[in-house]
Amino acid sequence: MDVELYVAELVPQLMPNICVKTGRPAVTTRRLKVQHVPTWAYFLLPLILIGIGIIVVVIVMEAVATKFTLTFPVCAEVAADRKRRIRLAWGFGAIGTVVLCVLAIVMRQPLAALLAALSLVVGLFFAQSTRSWVRAKLTADGRVILRNASPAWVAQQHALVQAHRAAFHQQAFAAQQYAQQYAQQYAQPQYAQPQYAQPQVPQPQYAQPQVPYYGQQAGPHS
């Protein structure tokens, strides 16, 4: 089945321990490289008709491409099939082509040259199938379109992603609650401010002057 997943979800922690292609128990892992080339870069393809245009196109596409290397769990059958395809690619593409070319030169047989060309095509086919043992495509928004994936692997991987999201949201909620409690606890003063009595400064006491009252009549002299 085909499924769209974000690159951030295709990490070893969120990979079920079953084969991504067959759903059988995994025994090893295989790497898969995915890349996305911007659409405007394909407008440079007409430069291939120029002498060094192909070099310019290759350099530009390699420079602007977004690349990721993903690691998937695979079963023993998938690993063995990949090794077999690698051997066939080297056998047809390299050894077979060289041997048939030598026979064509030595024996001067056009049929041997034709077989050499055919051997090269077959070798390239197995080499390409070896590289793309799982078909995947990277989109511009960071999603990976995985084709022909095992339904069991997709279901388990989705469950792991949902569990990871739930745990993350729970931790974030707990941290927010703790932050609020901390703010409420330390926003209020824990201790009352001490009330200090104002010092009583003694006021100076001045004696009142004794002013004689002249309106009082003096007594008779003795």
matplotlib code that plots the C-alpha trace (Angstrom):
import matplotlib.pyplot as plt

x = [0.0, 1.0, 1.4, 2.5, 4.7, 6.7, 10.5, 10.5, 8.3, 10.7, 13.3, 14.5, 12.5, 9.3, 10.1, 8.3, 10.5, 9.0, 9.9, 8.7, 8.1, 6.8, 5.6, 7.8, 10.1, 13.1, 16.6, 18.6, 18.2, 18.6, 19.2, 17.1, 18.1, 15.3, 15.6, 13.6, 14.8, 12.9, 10.8, 12.8, 15.9, 14.4, 14.3, 18.1, 17.8, 18.1, 21.6, 22.5, 22.6, 25.6, 29.0, 29.5, 25.8, 25.4, 28.1, 26.3, 22.9, 24.3, 26.1, 23.1, 20.7, 23.0, 23.4, 19.8, 18.4, 17.0, 18.3, 17.5, 18.8, 16.2, 16.8, 14.1, 13.9, 13.9, 13.5, 16.0, 14.3, 14.5, 18.2, 19.0, 17.1, 19.1, 22.4, 21.3, 20.4, 23.8, 25.6, 23.5, 24.2, 28.0, 27.8, 25.9, 26.9, 30.6, 32.0, 29.6, 30.0, 33.8, 34.0, 31.6, 33.4, 36.7, 35.2, 33.7, 37.2, 39.1, 36.6, 35.3, 31.8, 29.1, 26.8, 29.1, 29.1, 25.3, 25.3, 27.7, 25.4, 22.4, 24.4, 25.2, 21.5, 20.5, 23.2, 22.0, 18.5, 19.5, 21.7, 18.7, 16.4, 19.0, 19.1, 15.3, 14.4, 11.7, 10.1, 9.8, 9.5, 10.2, 7.9, 8.6, 6.9, 9.0, 6.7, 7.8, 5.5, 6.3, 5.0, 4.2, 4.7, 3.4, 0.0, 1.1, 4.2, 2.1, -0.4, 2.3, 4.2, 1.1, 0.4, 3.9, 3.6, 0.3, 1.7, 4.7, 2.5, 0.2, 3.2, 4.7, 1.4, 1.0, 4.5, 3.9, 0.6, 2.3, 5.1, 2.5, 0.6, 3.8, 4.8, 1.4, 1.5, 5.0, 3.9, 0.9, 2.9, 5.7, 3.5, 2.0, 4.3, 5.0, 5.8, 4.0, 6.0, 7.1, 5.4, 7.9, 6.7, 7.7, 10.2, 8.9, 11.1, 10.8, 9.7, 11.7, 9.8, 10.3, 9.4, 6.7, 7.9, 6.2, 4.9, 3.6, 0.0, -0.1, -3.8, -3.6, -3.7, -0.9, -1.7, -1.3, 2.2, 2.8]
y = [0.0, 3.6, 5.9, 9.5, 10.1, 13.1, 12.7, 13.5, 10.4, 8.0, 7.7, 4.5, 5.2, 5.2, 2.1, -1.2, -4.3, -5.8, -5.6, -2.5, -4.5, -7.9, -7.4, -10.3, -10.1, -7.9, -9.2, -6.2, -2.7, -1.1, 2.5, 4.4, 7.8, 10.1, 13.5, 16.3, 18.6, 21.9, 22.1, 25.1, 23.0, 20.8, 23.8, 23.5, 20.1, 21.7, 22.7, 19.0, 19.6, 21.9, 20.4, 21.0, 21.5, 18.1, 18.9, 22.2, 20.4, 17.7, 20.2, 22.4, 19.6, 18.1, 21.5, 22.4, 19.0, 18.2, 14.8, 12.5, 9.0, 6.8, 3.5, 0.8, -2.6, -5.5, -9.3, -11.9, -12.5, -8.9, -8.7, -11.8, -10.6, -7.3, -9.1, -11.3, -8.3, -6.7, -9.8, -9.9, -6.2, -6.8, -10.0, -8.6, -4.9, -5.3, -8.8, -9.9, -6.7, -6.8, -10.5, -10.1, -7.0, -8.9, -11.8, -9.4, -7.8, -11.1, -13.1, -10.2, -11.2, -8.5, -10.8, -10.7, -6.9, -6.9, -9.4, -7.1, -4.1, -6.3, -7.4, -3.8, -2.9, -5.9, -5.0, -1.4, -2.7, -4.8, -2.0, 0.4, -2.2, -2.7, 1.0, 1.3, -1.9, 0.3, 2.9, 6.3, 9.9, 13.1, 16.0, 19.7, 20.0, 17.2, 14.2, 10.8, 8.9, 5.3, 2.8, -0.8, -0.8, -3.6, -2.8, -4.4, -2.1, 1.0, 0.2, -0.4, 2.6, 4.8, 3.4, 4.3, 7.8, 8.4, 7.1, 9.3, 12.3, 11.5, 11.2, 14.5, 16.4, 14.9, 16.0, 19.4, 19.7, 18.6, 21.1, 23.9, 23.0, 22.9, 26.3, 27.8, 26.3, 27.7, 31.1, 31.2, 30.0, 32.6, 35.4, 35.8, 36.8, 33.8, 35.9, 39.0, 42.1, 43.0, 46.0, 48.2, 50.8, 54.3, 55.6, 58.1, 61.1, 63.0, 66.5, 69.1, 70.5, 74.3, 76.0, 78.6, 82.0, 83.4, 86.7, 88.7, 89.7, 93.4, 93.7, 92.0, 94.5, 94.3, 93.6, 96.1, 96.6, 95.7]
z = [0.0, -0.5, 2.5, 3.1, 6.1, 7.3, 7.4, 11.2, 11.7, 9.9, 12.7, 14.3, 17.5, 15.5, 13.4, 14.2, 14.3, 11.2, 7.6, 5.8, 2.6, 3.7, 7.3, 8.5, 11.5, 10.7, 11.0, 9.7, 8.3, 4.9, 4.0, 1.4, 0.0, -1.0, -2.6, -4.0, -6.9, -7.4, -10.5, -11.9, -12.1, -14.8, -17.1, -17.3, -19.1, -22.6, -21.6, -22.1, -25.8, -25.3, -24.8, -21.1, -20.4, -18.8, -16.2, -15.3, -15.0, -12.8, -10.5, -10.1, -9.4, -6.8, -5.2, -4.9, -4.2, -0.7, 0.4, 3.3, 4.2, 5.9, 7.6, 7.4, 9.0, 6.6, 6.8, 5.7, 2.3, 1.3, 2.4, 0.4, -2.7, -2.6, -2.4, -5.4, -7.4, -6.6, -7.9, -11.0, -11.6, -11.4, -13.4, -16.3, -16.2, -15.6, -16.1, -18.8, -20.8, -20.6, -21.6, -24.5, -25.7, -25.7, -27.6, -30.2, -30.7, -30.8, -32.8, -34.8, -34.3, -34.4, -32.4, -29.5, -29.5, -29.6, -26.6, -24.8, -25.2, -24.0, -21.0, -20.1, -20.3, -18.1, -15.6, -15.4, -14.8, -11.8, -10.5, -10.6, -9.0, -6.2, -5.4, -5.3, -3.4, -1.8, -3.9, -2.2, -3.2, -1.3, -1.7, -1.3, 2.1, 3.7, 3.2, 1.9, -0.3, 0.4, -2.2, -1.8, 1.9, 4.1, 5.6, 8.9, 9.1, 8.2, 11.0, 13.6, 12.6, 12.8, 16.3, 17.4, 16.0, 17.8, 21.1, 20.8, 20.1, 23.0, 25.3, 24.1, 24.6, 28.1, 29.0, 27.6, 29.5, 32.7, 32.2, 31.7, 34.8, 36.8, 35.5, 36.4, 39.9, 40.3, 39.2, 41.5, 44.4, 44.2, 43.0, 46.5, 49.4, 51.6, 54.7, 56.0, 56.0, 59.6, 61.0, 62.7, 65.2, 64.5, 67.0, 69.5, 69.4, 72.7, 72.3, 74.2, 77.2, 77.6, 80.9, 80.6, 81.8, 84.9, 83.8, 86.7, 86.5, 87.0, 87.3, 90.7, 93.6, 96.1, 99.7, 102.6, 103.8, 107.3]

ax = plt.figure().add_subplot(projection="3d")
ax.plot(x, y, z, "-o")
ax.set_aspect("equal")
plt.show()
